Amino acid sequence: MDNQQKELIKLAHAKMPFGKYEGHYLIELPEYYLVWFKTKGFPKGKLGEQLQTVYELKLNGLEPLLRNIRAQFPKPLT
């Protein structure tokens, strides 16, 4: 398994660590919330990168990709 695949699996299991949607999978965040981050600026670091990727996936209608990955790999990689 290459690094890109591992990152997608981690992203499929990533959850929002704070705020109104704390504990929700990033891919399940409402689109308006991600658009807000896009206009205000994504957080720095790993979370910001993940939120930006989720934004792009949703923008292109690819949410099922991460849901399918989570179904195939029910446990997050460590």
C-alpha positions in Angstrom: 0.0 0.0 0.0 1.5 3.3 -1.1 1.5 6.6 1.0 -1.3 8.1 -1.0 -3.6 5.2 -0.3 -2.7 5.4 3.4 -3.5 9.1 3.5 -6.9 8.5 1.9 -7.7 5.8 4.5 -6.7 8.2 7.3 -8.8 11.0 5.7 -11.8 8.6 5.5 -11.6 8.2 9.3 -10.6 11.8 10.2 -13.1 13.5 12.5 -13.6 17.2 13.3 -11.7 17.9 16.5 -13.6 21.1 17.6 -16.7 23.2 17.2 -20.3 22.5 16.3 -19.4 19.4 14.3 -16.8 18.0 16.8 -16.6 14.2 16.4 -18.2 14.1 12.9 -16.3 12.6 10.1 -14.8 15.3 7.9 -16.5 13.9 4.8 -19.9 14.3 6.6 -19.4 18.0 7.3 -22.0 20.2 5.6 -20.9 21.8 2.4 -21.6 25.3 3.7 -19.2 24.7 6.6 -16.4 23.8 4.2 -17.2 26.8 2.0 -17.0 29.0 5.0 -13.5 27.6 5.7 -12.6 28.1 2.1 -13.5 31.8 2.2 -12.1 32.5 5.7 -9.0 30.3 5.4 -8.4 26.7 6.3 -6.6 26.0 9.6 -2.9 25.5 9.4 -1.4 22.0 9.4 -2.8 18.5 8.8 -6.4 19.4 9.7 -6.4 22.3 7.2 -5.0 20.0 4.5 -7.6 17.4 5.2 -10.5 20.0 5.2 -9.3 21.4 1.9 -9.1 17.9 0.4 -12.7 17.1 1.6 -13.8 20.4 0.2 -12.4 19.5 -3.2 -13.9 16.0 -3.0 -17.4 17.4 -2.2 -17.0 20.0 -4.9 -16.4 17.2 -7.5 -19.1 14.9 -6.1 -16.6 12.3 -4.8 -17.9 11.9 -1.2 -18.7 8.2 -1.9 -15.0 7.6 -2.4 -14.2 8.2 1.2 -17.4 6.4 2.4 -16.4 3.4 0.4 -12.8 3.4 1.8 -14.2 3.6 5.3 -16.4 0.6 4.6 -13.5 -1.3 3.2 -11.2 -0.4 6.1 -13.4 -0.1 9.1 -10.5 0.6 11.4 -8.3 3.7 11.0 -4.6 3.2 10.3 -2.2 4.0 13.1 
